[in-house]
Amino acid sequence: MWKEYTTTADSVALVTNLEAIFAATPDQCRGAEVHYVEEDQPLPELHSLAALVHKRRNLYAFEDEFRLIYMLPPEEGISLDGPADFFRLVPADTAKLVHELRFHPAASVEFKDRVRAILASGHWNIPVHDSDFSAS
């Protein structure tokens, strides 16, 4: 998927798994696999959470996407015209979330050195490896 999501070889991919995602995020987070449907198939109603995990674009089914959905606690409301509610940052414990960092197969030595220096300066003990995936 390097060619699908990167525009330069100086790129990284973060490696994690579902168990780590849920351990690293608040209890209000739920997850679901995305279902890709054809144009002529109905989508769930918008008031249903299922609407968040359906896509009309079967073109992207190769992604095998998983979505993390943050469920607001009952005491938290949203304002559709409030700038603070245009997006929300969901806290995540990177020590639990990221298992490994992989460099693009064609990443430059300089880029790799820069990334390793950033990790060291932040005292992040994340294993770093070259990608074992092809550039395609």
C-alpha positions in Angstrom: 0.0 0.0 0.0 3.0 2.3 -0.1 2.0 3.6 -3.5 -1.6 4.2 -2.3 -0.7 6.3 0.7 2.7 7.9 0.2 4.0 10.4 -2.3 7.7 10.1 -1.2 9.9 7.2 -0.3 10.8 9.0 2.9 7.8 7.5 4.6 7.0 5.2 7.6 4.2 2.8 8.5 3.2 2.2 12.1 2.5 -1.4 13.1 -0.2 -2.2 15.7 -3.0 -4.6 16.2 -6.6 -4.4 17.5 -5.8 -5.4 21.0 -3.3 -2.6 21.2 -5.7 -0.1 19.7 -8.3 -0.8 22.3 -5.7 -0.9 25.2 -4.3 2.5 24.1 -7.6 4.4 23.6 -10.5 5.4 25.9 -13.2 2.9 26.8 -15.6 5.0 24.7 -13.9 3.8 21.5 -15.6 1.1 19.5 -14.4 -0.5 16.3 -15.9 -2.0 13.3 -14.9 -3.4 9.9 -15.9 -1.3 7.0 -18.3 -2.9 4.5 -18.0 -1.9 0.9 -21.2 -1.9 -1.1 -22.2 -1.3 -4.8 -24.0 1.8 -5.9 -27.3 -0.1 -6.2 -27.2 -1.5 -2.7 -28.9 0.3 0.2 -27.0 2.0 2.9 -28.0 2.0 6.6 -30.0 5.0 7.9 -27.8 7.9 9.0 -29.0 7.7 12.6 -27.5 4.2 12.8 -23.9 3.6 13.7 -23.8 1.1 10.8 -23.9 4.1 8.5 -20.4 5.0 9.7 -18.9 1.7 8.5 -20.4 1.4 5.1 -18.9 2.8 1.9 -20.3 3.1 -1.6 -16.9 2.8 -3.2 -16.2 -0.9 -3.8 -13.0 0.5 -5.4 -11.4 0.7 -2.0 -12.3 -2.7 -0.7 -8.6 -3.7 -1.0 -7.9 -1.5 2.0 -9.8 -4.0 4.3 -10.5 -0.9 6.5 -11.2 -0.9 10.2 -12.7 2.2 11.8 -12.4 3.4 15.3 -15.5 5.2 16.5 -15.4 7.4 19.6 -18.7 7.3 21.5 -19.3 10.6 23.4 -20.1 10.0 27.0 -23.7 11.0 27.9 -22.6 14.1 29.8 -20.7 15.4 26.7 -22.7 17.2 24.0 -21.7 18.5 20.7 -22.6 21.7 18.9 -22.8 21.4 15.1 -21.6 25.0 14.7 -19.1 25.1 17.5 -15.5 25.2 16.2 -14.3 23.0 19.1 -16.6 20.2 17.8 -15.5 20.3 14.2 -13.1 17.5 15.3 -11.9 15.9 18.5 -8.6 14.5 19.5 -8.9 11.1 21.0 -6.1 10.4 23.5 -4.0 7.4 22.8 -1.1 5.9 24.7 1.6 5.5 22.0 3.6 3.2 24.2 0.7 0.7 24.0 -0.4 1.6 20.5 2.7 1.4 18.3 4.6 -1.9 18.2 7.0 -1.1 15.4 7.8 1.5 12.8 8.7 0.4 9.3 10.5 2.4 6.7 9.4 2.6 3.1 11.6 0.2 1.0 13.3 3.1 -0.7 13.6 5.5 2.2 16.8 7.4 2.3 19.5 6.9 4.9 19.2 10.5 5.9 15.5 10.1 6.5 16.0 7.0 8.6 18.6 8.7 10.7 16.3 11.7 11.3 13.4 9.4 12.4 15.7 7.5 14.7 16.9 10.8 16.2 13.4 12.0 16.8 12.5 8.7 18.5 15.6 8.9 20.7 14.9 12.5 21.7 11.4 11.6 22.8 12.6 8.5 24.7 10.3 6.3 22.6 11.4 2.7 22.6 9.8 1.7 19.4 11.5 -1.0 17.2 12.4 0.4 13.8 12.9 -1.8 10.7 13.0 -1.6 7.0 9.8 -2.7 5.4 9.5 -6.3 4.4 6.9 -5.3 1.9 7.7 -4.4 -1.7 7.4 -0.9 -2.9 4.3 -1.7 -4.9 
